[in-house]
Amino acid sequence: MYGDRGLAVLTHEDQWARCAHRNTVLLPAGGVGLDWDEPPPPSRWDGERCLPVPPGQPSACPAGITHDRWCRTWRTRPQEGAVELIRGHAGPSGNVRPGGLRHPTGIAVDDRDRLYIVESAGRALLVVDLWSGRVLRRVPIPGQPIDVVAVGDAVLVLTRSPHAIVRVEGRTGPCAGPDLHHPCAHAAMVPARITTLVDRTVVLWRDDVTGVITDLQGGELLEAEGATDLEGTSDGMLVIARHPGQAFLRLWERGGVLVEDEPLRAPDYDGAAVTIDPSDRVVYTTAFGRRGTEGAHARHVRRGTVTTYRLDSGNYRTRWGRVFVEACLPTGTTLALRCVTSDDDDVEDPVEDIRPRRGDRPLREPEQTPPLAPSRTMGDASWLPVVTRRRNAVLDTVDPGGVSGADWTTYESGVEAPPGRYLWLEIELTGTERTSPRLRALRVERPGHSLLSALPRTWSSVDEEADFVHGFLTPAEGLVHDLDTAAAGRAVLVDPGTTPDAMLPWVASLTGLVLDRRWPEDARRRLVAEVFQLYARRGTQAALERTLTLYLGRKARIVERWRLRGLGGAVIGLGPDGLQAPTAGGNSRAAGMLGHFTVGGETPTTSSYRRFAHRFTVLVPGCLTVEQRTVTRQLLRHHQPAHTMAEICELGDGLPVGRLRVGLTAYVGPRTGRPSAVLGQARLGVGGIVGVPACGARLGDPDGSRVGRVRVG
């Protein structure tokens, strides 16, 4: 209906960070949600008042927990001096349960299925092959080993006295690992745990009260009170376990910075160890074995707002169009939108107080409404229709924002504000203590529709009336515009030049054409685009030349054999070694009688088709590969006329004639405007022409013939 409209887009986290936030936070997965804090600790009644229940104390003997490729869970029992299988079936070697260990703490599995067990009291590292179930070696470690983490085919061992990192790879090592620097501001802390996060190694330093997470250079990343263990993943998630009864902290690395996410509930945690299983679920140790976390453990604020920075349309007195909001609205949450416009270049950014013109207009999905069908939302009748245009599929993976299986939907509404170059939007998020709406992207049309110009001038002479008519027509015009856009998108799909490569065979099937995957993609697209013109002239020289040129990407020429005979190059009669030609008169036994002889026919050694079929040659510049030669022969066999024979001539650097090579500038056959020469009297390539220079025959010439065996030409 109209050309593509410009869009003001807010999608990147840097754009959301520039907005003004009130009780809202940036989500690790991008977008905005309601702020949260941890719920208060549980309390008990002592007869007079409620007292908070203090968190439990961590285990006196930190343990280790890990997984292998068979999804089995292994954990250490420091006090019992053993390693046990607490989840999963036996692997190829059965259960591997080494006993008699001296205070085992950390445990890890490398990429070669080798199990590493830290013996803290024994100052050693035990290496076990999970395939065979036997102990490969016992590696003495300098210092007191505390924890271990797998890094590819090797492991890094964290030690105390001295504070260092040791590298061990199967039967190789120990050797010095990367340098470990003590955090400057926490001199009393000692290293407690080690893990990997994306492509770097982080260490947990701890004292009796709090813990600090640092990198190997001693740079402080986070301070976590009561931290007992930590675990990182290659996609940037870091989980920090705290004292029993406290929620696990969850953070995501984004651009070298840790962004906090909602904490996780961890009931029955014994304070020993935490890990992440192959299904990306956070698993921790309990007194009975292992258990997984139970979702987010946060208390959200019930209302928050996000005010965008100034959106510029580029033109004054602009009537803004529709607003598209991509959001996730769980049950019990809503999202409202307010708009302010201005033509004043001096307005500060952001606007401190945004007030709606006609009340707040919540954006929510209309129930039982088919897509692309306008419907009015529940509530105040003054609210404009809100239409759901597109609905994305349910996410199957665990979303970093903290919700698994979130339903992201694109909601639509109009800008209810007077014309203006600059636009500010305030989005109000309302939720519950347990759930929060999430906003991921926002798009605004600039300018809106121009239906007012097609209506009588009296309908838009007053600004208030023009605003009402513009807003009233926005949903219907948006529906028509979306239909036009969808039609244009379908037209792109059936256009051979713009359709995706995967859709090209389907487009070709509409014309009854089956594409050869050996053709280059550009050649296939041009073939589908010209298929009607080519098949209308199929069997002609021009169509065959064009088909070959499309495939080869080079100009192919066809030379028919009869064109090389000159003018009157036919022979009456047969050669001296062939059948005797009939003559008019003479002995009928020697020559046969007219009306009783056969022209053509077959002999035991040849056939009339091969002797007299129409022949032509395809001249191809350059040389062909084996595949190109095969495809070219197939094209000739499928597209050449019936009762014809063809051959391929690869010119290469020139055209071979016998043992000589004629340059590409030479002519084959007679051509007007060129001097004639007879082979033997002129050199090829110097103005000579291969062929008979003139028509007719000379009587008396030794090369001539008697009457009855005359050669014409």
C-alpha positions in Angstrom: 0.0 0.0 0.0 2.8 2.4 0.9 6.6 2.0 0.9 8.5 0.5 3.7 8.4 2.7 6.8 11.2 3.6 9.0 11.4 2.0 12.5 12.9 3.3 15.8 14.2 0.1 17.5 15.2 -0.7 21.0 16.7 -4.2 21.2 20.3 -4.1 22.4 21.2 -4.1 26.0 23.1 -0.9 25.6 20.0 0.8 24.3 18.0 -0.4 27.3 20.8 0.7 29.7 20.4 4.3 28.3 16.7 4.3 29.4 15.6 5.6 32.8 14.7 2.7 35.2 12.4 2.8 38.2 12.3 -0.6 40.1 13.4 -2.4 36.9 16.6 -4.2 36.0 18.4 -5.3 32.9 18.0 -9.1 32.3 21.1 -11.2 31.4 19.3 -12.5 28.3 18.5 -8.9 27.2 15.5 -6.8 27.9 14.0 -5.5 31.1 12.1 -7.0 34.0 11.0 -6.0 37.5 13.6 -5.7 40.2 13.8 -8.2 43.0 15.4 -8.9 46.3 15.8 -12.0 48.4 12.8 -12.9 50.6 13.4 -12.5 54.3 14.8 -15.6 56.1 12.2 -17.9 57.8 11.3 -16.9 61.3 10.1 -18.7 64.5 8.0 -17.6 67.4 9.7 -17.6 70.7 6.6 -16.8 72.7 7.0 -13.0 72.5 8.2 -12.2 69.0 9.2 -13.6 65.7 13.0 -14.3 65.4 14.7 -15.0 62.1 16.1 -18.5 61.7 19.8 -18.3 61.1 21.2 -20.2 58.1 22.7 -23.6 58.7 26.5 -24.1 59.0 28.3 -25.6 56.0 29.8 -29.1 56.1 33.0 -29.3 58.1 34.5 -31.4 55.3 33.9 -29.8 51.8 33.3 -32.5 49.2 33.2 -32.8 45.5 30.6 -33.7 42.9 30.8 -34.2 39.1 29.3 -36.0 36.1 30.8 -38.2 33.3 29.7 -38.8 29.7 27.2 -41.5 30.8 25.4 -38.9 32.9 26.5 -40.6 36.1 27.0 -38.5 39.2 30.1 -39.1 41.4 30.6 -37.6 44.8 33.4 -37.8 47.4 32.9 -38.8 51.0 35.8 -37.1 52.9 35.1 -38.5 56.3 34.6 -42.0 55.0 37.6 -41.8 52.6 35.6 -43.0 49.5 34.1 -42.0 46.2 30.6 -43.3 45.4 28.2 -43.4 42.5 25.1 -41.6 43.6 23.1 -41.4 40.4 23.1 -43.3 37.1 23.9 -46.8 35.9 27.2 -48.6 35.6 29.4 -47.7 32.7 31.4 -50.0 30.4 33.6 -51.1 33.3 30.9 -51.3 36.0 31.0 -49.3 39.2 34.3 -47.6 40.0 34.5 -47.1 43.7 38.0 -46.6 44.9 38.2 -46.8 48.7 40.9 -46.2 51.3 41.4 -42.5 50.2 42.9 -40.0 52.5 40.3 -37.3 52.9 39.1 -36.9 49.2 37.6 -33.5 48.5 37.6 -32.3 44.9 36.7 -34.5 41.9 36.6 -34.0 38.1 36.3 -35.8 34.8 38.3 -34.7 31.7 37.5 -35.1 28.0 39.2 -38.5 27.9 37.0 -40.0 30.6 39.6 -40.0 33.3 38.4 -39.5 36.9 40.6 -37.3 39.0 40.2 -37.5 42.8 42.0 -35.0 45.2 43.4 -36.6 48.4 43.7 -33.5 50.5 45.3 -35.2 53.5 47.4 -37.5 51.3 48.7 -34.6 49.2 48.1 -36.6 46.0 45.9 -36.8 43.0 44.4 -40.2 42.0 43.8 -40.8 38.3 41.2 -43.5 37.4 40.3 -44.7 33.9 36.5 -44.9 33.7 36.6 -47.2 30.6 38.7 -49.9 32.2 37.9 -49.2 35.8 41.5 -49.3 37.0 43.7 -46.8 38.7 46.2 -45.3 36.3 48.5 -43.5 38.7 48.7 -41.7 42.0 50.3 -38.3 41.5 52.1 -36.5 44.4 51.1 -32.9 44.6 53.4 -30.2 46.1 51.4 -28.5 48.8 48.0 -29.4 50.1 45.5 -30.0 47.2 42.0 -28.6 47.8 40.0 -28.7 44.6 40.3 -29.7 41.0 38.7 -28.6 37.7 38.8 -30.3 34.2 40.2 -28.2 31.3 40.0 -30.3 28.1 42.3 -33.3 28.4 43.9 -32.1 31.6 43.0 -30.8 35.1 44.0 -27.8 37.2 44.6 -28.6 40.9 44.2 -25.8 43.5 46.6 -26.0 46.4 47.3 -24.3 49.7 50.7 -23.9 51.4 51.7 -22.6 48.9 48.7 -21.0 47.2 49.3 -22.2 43.6 47.8 -24.1 40.7 49.2 -27.4 39.4 48.5 -28.9 36.0 48.1 -32.7 35.5 47.3 -34.5 32.2 46.6 -38.2 32.6 50.0 -39.9 33.0 51.9 -36.6 32.5 52.7 -34.1 35.3 52.5 -32.6 37.7 53.8 -29.4 36.2 53.4 -25.7 37.1 50.0 -24.2 36.1 49.0 -20.6 35.6 50.1 -18.1 38.2 47.7 -17.5 41.1 47.6 -14.0 42.6 46.1 -13.3 46.1 43.4 -10.6 46.2 45.0 -7.5 47.6 42.0 -6.3 49.7 41.5 -9.7 51.4 44.8 -10.7 52.8 43.3 -13.1 55.4 41.4 -15.2 52.9 42.6 -18.6 51.6 41.7 -20.3 48.3 38.8 -22.7 48.6 37.3 -23.6 45.2 38.3 -23.4 41.5 36.2 -23.5 38.3 36.2 -22.4 34.7 33.8 -19.7 33.3 33.7 -19.5 29.5 37.4 -19.3 28.6 38.9 -18.2 31.9 39.5 -19.7 35.4 38.0 -18.2 38.6 38.8 -18.9 42.2 36.7 -18.7 45.4 38.6 -17.2 48.3 37.0 -17.6 51.7 37.3 -16.8 55.4 34.9 -17.6 58.2 32.3 -15.0 57.2 32.3 -14.2 53.5 33.8 -15.2 50.2 35.3 -13.4 47.2 35.4 -14.6 43.6 38.5 -13.5 41.6 40.3 -14.3 38.4 43.8 -15.7 38.4 45.3 -12.2 38.4 43.6 -11.4 41.7 41.0 -9.1 40.2 37.8 -9.2 42.3 34.7 -10.2 40.3 32.1 -10.5 43.1 31.8 -10.7 46.9 29.4 -13.3 48.1 28.6 -13.7 51.8 28.6 -17.3 53.0 29.8 -18.7 49.7 30.8 -22.4 50.0 31.3 -23.6 46.4 30.9 -22.4 42.8 30.5 -23.9 39.4 30.8 -22.3 35.9 29.8 -23.3 32.4 31.1 -22.6 28.9 28.0 -20.4 28.0 28.7 -17.9 30.8 26.5 -19.1 33.8 28.1 -19.0 37.3 26.4 -20.6 40.2 27.5 -19.8 43.8 26.4 -22.1 46.6 26.0 -20.5 50.0 25.3 -21.7 53.6 22.5 -24.3 53.9 19.1 -22.5 53.9 20.3 -19.7 51.7 19.5 -19.5 48.0 22.2 -20.1 45.3 23.4 -16.9 43.6 23.2 -17.1 39.8 25.2 -14.8 37.5 25.9 -14.5 33.8 29.1 -13.2 32.1 28.2 -10.6 29.6 31.2 -8.7 28.0 33.6 -9.5 30.8 31.1 -8.4 33.5 29.0 -10.6 35.8 25.3 -9.7 35.6 23.2 -11.0 38.5 20.1 -13.1 37.8 17.4 -14.3 40.1 18.7 -16.6 42.9 17.7 -20.3 43.0 16.0 -22.3 45.7 18.2 -25.1 47.1 16.4 -27.0 49.9 18.3 -29.6 51.9 21.7 -28.4 50.7 24.4 -29.7 53.1 27.0 -27.1 52.2 29.4 -29.6 50.6 29.4 -29.1 46.8 27.5 -28.0 43.7 27.7 -28.8 40.0 25.8 -28.5 36.7 24.7 -31.7 35.0 24.7 -32.3 31.2 21.1 -31.0 31.0 22.2 -27.6 32.5 20.4 -28.3 35.7 22.0 -27.1 39.0 22.7 -30.1 41.2 24.0 -30.1 44.7 24.8 -32.6 47.5 22.5 -33.4 50.3 22.6 -35.8 53.3 20.7 -38.3 51.2 22.6 -38.0 47.9 21.9 -35.3 45.4 19.1 -32.9 44.5 18.3 -30.2 41.9 17.3 -26.6 42.5 13.6 -25.6 42.5 13.5 -22.5 40.4 13.9 -18.8 41.2 13.9 -17.7 44.8 13.2 -14.0 44.6 10.6 -11.4 45.7 9.7 -9.0 42.9 8.5 -5.5 43.3 5.0 -5.2 42.1 5.4 -2.2 39.8 8.2 -0.6 37.8 8.6 1.7 34.8 11.1 2.1 32.0 11.3 5.5 30.2 13.0 5.5 26.8 15.5 8.1 25.7 14.4 10.5 22.9 13.4 8.8 19.7 14.0 11.0 16.7 11.9 10.7 13.5 14.0 13.2 11.6 11.1 15.5 10.6 9.0 18.0 12.6 5.3 17.5 13.0 5.6 13.7 12.5 2.6 11.5 13.2 4.1 8.4 14.7 2.6 5.0 13.7 2.3 1.8 15.5 4.2 0.5 18.5 5.4 -3.2 18.5 6.4 -4.6 21.9 8.0 -8.1 22.2 7.3 -9.2 25.7 6.5 -12.2 27.9 3.5 -11.7 30.2 2.9 -14.6 32.6 -0.4 -15.0 34.3 -1.1 -12.1 36.6 1.2 -9.6 34.9 0.4 -6.6 32.6 2.2 -4.0 30.7 1.0 -0.4 30.0 2.3 2.2 27.6 2.3 6.0 27.7 3.5 8.4 25.0 4.8 12.0 24.8 5.8 13.9 21.7 7.5 17.2 21.2 9.1 19.4 18.5 11.2 21.3 21.0 14.9 20.5 20.5 15.8 21.7 24.0 13.8 19.1 26.0 16.1 17.2 28.4 16.4 13.5 28.1 14.8 11.6 29.7 11.5 13.2 30.5 11.0 13.2 34.2 7.2 13.1 34.3 5.3 11.5 31.5 1.5 11.8 31.7 -0.9 10.0 29.4 -3.2 11.9 27.1 -6.1 9.5 27.4 -5.2 7.1 30.2 -3.0 4.1 30.4 -3.4 1.6 27.7 -2.3 -1.9 28.9 -0.8 -4.3 26.4 -2.1 -7.8 26.9 -2.9 -10.7 24.6 -6.6 -10.8 23.7 -8.1 -14.2 24.6 -9.6 -16.5 22.0 -8.7 -14.1 19.2 -7.4 -15.4 15.9 -4.1 -13.8 14.6 -4.5 -10.6 12.7 -8.0 -10.0 14.0 -8.6 -6.7 15.9 -10.2 -7.0 19.3 -10.8 -4.7 22.2 -9.0 -5.4 25.5 -10.7 -5.9 28.8 -11.2 -2.8 31.0 -11.8 0.8 30.2 -13.7 1.4 27.0 -11.5 4.4 26.2 -8.5 2.2 25.6 -7.7 1.6 21.9 -7.7 -1.9 20.4 -4.6 -3.9 21.0 -3.9 -6.5 18.4 -1.5 -9.5 18.5 0.1 -9.7 15.1 2.7 -12.4 15.4 3.2 -15.1 17.9 6.6 -16.8 18.3 7.1 -20.4 19.1 7.6 -21.5 22.7 11.3 -21.6 23.7 12.4 -25.2 24.3 15.8 -24.3 26.0 16.4 -22.9 29.4 16.3 -19.1 29.1 19.0 -17.2 30.9 16.4 -14.8 32.1 15.2 -17.4 34.6 12.0 -18.8 32.9 12.0 -22.1 31.1 9.5 -22.3 28.2 8.7 -18.6 28.1 6.1 -17.6 25.6 7.4 -14.5 23.8 4.7 -12.6 21.9 4.7 -9.4 19.8 2.0 -7.0 20.9 0.8 -4.0 18.9 -0.7 -0.6 19.7 -0.8 2.9 18.3 1.0 6.1 19.5 -1.7 8.2 21.2 0.0 11.6 21.1 0.0 14.7 18.9 2.4 15.1 16.0 6.0 15.8 17.0 9.6 15.1 15.9 10.6 13.5 19.2 8.9 10.7 21.0 9.3 9.3 24.6 7.7 6.1 25.7 7.1 5.0 29.3 6.4 1.3 29.7 4.9 0.3 33.1 5.4 -3.3 34.2 3.1 -4.8 36.8 3.6 -8.2 38.3 3.3 -10.3 41.4 5.8 -11.2 44.1 6.7 -14.4 42.3 6.3 -13.5 38.6 7.5 -10.5 36.5 6.7 -9.4 33.0 9.7 -9.2 30.7 10.2 -6.8 27.8 12.7 -7.8 25.2 12.3 -5.5 22.2 10.4 -2.3 21.1 9.8 -0.9 17.7 7.9 2.3 16.6 6.9 3.2 13.1 8.0 6.6 11.9 6.0 8.0 10.3 2.6 6.4 10.6 0.0 5.8 7.9 -1.0 8.6 5.5 -4.7 7.9 5.1 -5.6 11.3 6.3 -4.3 12.8 3.1 -6.8 10.6 1.2 -9.7 11.9 3.2 -11.5 15.3 2.9 -9.6 18.1 4.3 -12.3 19.0 6.8 -11.7 15.7 8.6 -8.1 16.8 9.6 -8.4 20.6 9.8 -8.6 20.5 13.6 -5.7 18.9 15.4 -7.8 17.0 18.0 -10.0 15.6 15.3 -7.1 14.7 13.1 -5.5 12.8 16.1 -8.7 10.9 16.7 -9.1 9.9 13.0 -5.5 8.9 12.7 -5.7 6.7 15.8 -9.0 5.3 14.8 -7.7 4.2 11.4 -4.4 2.9 12.7 -5.5 -0.7 13.5 -7.3 -1.2 10.2 -4.5 0.4 8.1 -1.9 -1.7 10.0 -3.8 -4.9 9.1 -3.8 -3.9 5.4 -0.2 -2.9 5.5 0.8 -6.3 7.1 -1.2 -8.1 4.4 0.7 -6.2 1.7 4.0 -6.9 3.4 3.1 -10.6 3.6 2.1 -10.6 -0.1 5.4 -9.0 -1.0 7.2 -11.6 1.1 5.4 -14.4 -0.8 6.4 -12.7 -4.1 10.0 -12.8 -3.0 9.7 -16.6 -2.4 8.5 -17.3 -5.9 11.1 -15.0 -7.5 14.0 -17.1 -8.7 16.4 -14.3 -8.1 15.5 -13.7 -4.4 14.1 -16.9 -3.1 16.3 -18.8 -0.6 18.5 -21.6 -1.9 16.4 -24.2 -0.1 13.2 -22.9 -1.8 14.7 -22.9 -5.3 13.7 -26.5 -6.2 10.2 -25.8 -5.1 10.0 -22.8 -7.4 11.4 -24.8 -10.2 8.8 -27.5 -9.7 6.1 -25.0 -10.4 7.3 -25.0 -14.0 7.8 -28.8 -14.2 11.6 -28.4 -14.0 13.9 -30.6 -12.0 17.1 -28.9 -11.1 20.5 -30.5 -11.3 22.5 -29.9 -8.1 25.7 -30.0 -10.2 24.8 -26.6 -11.7 26.1 -23.5 -9.9 23.5 -21.7 -7.8 23.5 -18.6 -10.1 23.1 -20.8 -13.1 20.1 -22.6 -11.6 18.4 -19.3 -10.7 18.9 -18.0 -14.3 17.6 -21.2 -15.8 14.4 -21.1 -13.7 13.9 -17.4 -14.7 14.3 -18.2 -18.4 12.6 -21.6 -18.5 9.5 -20.4 -20.4 11.4 -18.7 -23.2 13.8 -21.6 -23.5 11.2 -24.3 -23.6 9.1 -22.3 -26.1 12.1 -22.6 -28.5 13.3 -26.0 -27.4 15.2 -27.9 -30.1 16.4 -24.8 -31.9 20.0 -23.7 -32.2 19.4 -20.5 -30.2 17.7 -22.3 -27.3 20.4 -25.0 -27.1 23.2 -22.4 -27.2 21.5 -20.4 -24.4 21.1 -23.4 -22.2 24.7 -24.4 -22.5 25.8 -20.8 -21.9 23.7 -20.7 -18.7 25.4 -23.7 -17.3 29.0 -23.1 -18.4 29.0 -19.4 -17.8 30.8 -19.0 -21.2 29.4 -18.3 -24.6 28.9 -21.6 -26.4 28.5 -21.8 -30.2 27.0 -24.5 -32.4 28.4 -25.1 -35.9 26.3 -27.4 -38.1 28.3 -29.7 -40.3 26.4 -28.8 -43.5 27.6 -25.2 -43.3 31.2 -26.4 -43.9 30.5 -27.8 -47.3 30.4 -24.5 -49.2 28.0 -23.6 -51.9 26.9 -26.8 -53.8 29.1 -29.2 -51.8 26.9 -32.2 -52.5 28.2 -35.2 -54.4 26.1 -37.1 -56.9 27.0 -40.7 -56.7 29.1 -42.7 -54.3 32.8 -43.0 -53.7 34.9 -45.4 -55.8 35.1 -48.0 -53.0 31.4 -47.8 -52.2 28.3 -49.1 -54.0 28.1 -48.3 -57.7 25.9 -45.4 -58.4 23.0 -45.8 -60.9 23.3 -44.2 -64.3 20.9 -43.0 -66.9 21.2 -45.5 -69.8 23.9 -48.1 -70.3 23.9 -51.7 -69.2 21.1 -52.2 -66.6 23.0 -55.1 -65.1 26.0 -52.9 -64.4 24.3 -49.8 -63.4 20.8 -50.9 -62.5 17.6 -49.4 -63.8 16.0 -46.2 -62.7 13.2 -46.9 -60.2 14.9 -50.1 -59.0 17.8 -48.8 -56.9 17.8 -47.9 -53.1 19.2 -44.6 -51.8 20.9 -45.2 -48.4 20.2 -48.4 -46.6 22.4 -50.3 -44.2 25.5 -52.5 -44.7 26.9 -55.0 -42.3 29.5 -52.5 -41.0 27.5 -49.2 -40.8 24.1 -47.7 -40.7 22.4 -45.0 -42.7 21.7 -43.0 -39.4 25.4 -42.7 -38.6 26.4 -42.0 -42.2 23.7 -39.5 -43.1 22.4 -38.0 -39.8 22.4 -34.3 -39.4 25.6 -33.4 -37.4 26.7 -30.4 -35.5 29.6 -29.4 -33.2 29.4 -27.4 -29.9 32.4 -25.1 -29.7 33.2 -24.3 -26.0 35.9 -21.7 -25.2 38.6 -23.0 -22.8 38.7 -26.5 -21.3 36.0 -28.4 -19.4 36.3 -30.4 -16.2 35.2 -34.0 -16.1 31.9 -33.0 -14.4 31.2 -30.2 -16.8 31.9 -32.5 -19.8 29.4 -35.1 -18.3 26.7 -32.5 -17.7 27.2 -31.0 -21.2 26.7 -34.4 -22.8 23.6 -34.9 -20.8 22.2 -31.5 -21.9 22.9 -32.3 -25.5 21.2 -35.7 -25.3 18.1 -34.2 -23.7 17.7 -31.0 -25.7 19.1 -31.8 -29.2 16.7 -32.4 -32.0 15.8 -35.9 -33.0 17.9 -37.7 -35.6 20.9 -35.5 -35.0 24.4 -36.3 -33.7 26.5 -33.8 -31.7 30.1 -33.6 -30.6 31.8 -31.3 -28.1 34.9 -29.3 -29.2 36.9 -27.7 -26.4 38.8 -24.9 -28.0 41.3 -24.4 -25.2 43.9 -22.0 -26.7 42.8 -22.6 -30.2 40.9 -24.8 -32.7 42.8 -27.9 -33.8 42.6 -28.9 -37.5 44.4 -32.1 -38.1 47.9 -31.7 -36.7 47.7 -27.9 -37.0 46.1 -25.5 -34.7 44.1 -22.6 -36.1 43.9 -19.5 -33.9 40.5 -18.4 -32.5 40.5 -15.5 -35.0 40.4 -17.9 -38.0 37.2 -18.7 -39.9 35.9 -22.2 -40.6 34.2 -22.3 -44.0 33.8 -19.6 -46.6 33.0 -16.1 -45.5 32.2 -13.0 -47.6 34.7 -10.2 -47.7 37.7 -12.4 -47.2 40.3 -13.3 -49.9 40.1 -16.9 -51.0 43.1 -19.3 -51.0 43.5 -23.0 -51.8 44.9 -25.3 -49.2 48.5 -25.9 -50.3 48.9 -22.5 -51.9 48.4 -20.4 -48.7 49.4 -20.9 -45.1 46.6 -21.4 -42.5 46.1 -18.4 -40.2 47.2 -15.9 -42.9 43.9 -15.1 -44.5 43.3 -18.6 -45.7 39.9 -20.3 -45.6 39.4 -24.0 -45.1 36.8 -25.1 -47.7 36.2 -25.0 -51.5 36.8 -21.4 -52.8 34.3 -21.6 -55.7 31.4 -23.5 -57.1 31.3 -25.8 -60.1 33.9 -28.1 -61.7 36.4 -27.9 -64.5 36.3 -30.5 -67.3 39.6 -32.0 -68.1 41.1 -31.4 -64.7 42.7 -34.6 -63.3 40.6 -34.0 -60.2 37.5 -33.6 -62.3 35.1 -36.3 -63.2 33.5 -37.8 -66.2 29.9 -37.4 -67.1 28.0 -39.5 -64.6 30.5 -38.8 -61.9 30.5 -35.1 -61.7 31.5 -33.3 -58.5 29.7 -30.0 -58.0 31.7 -27.6 -55.8 
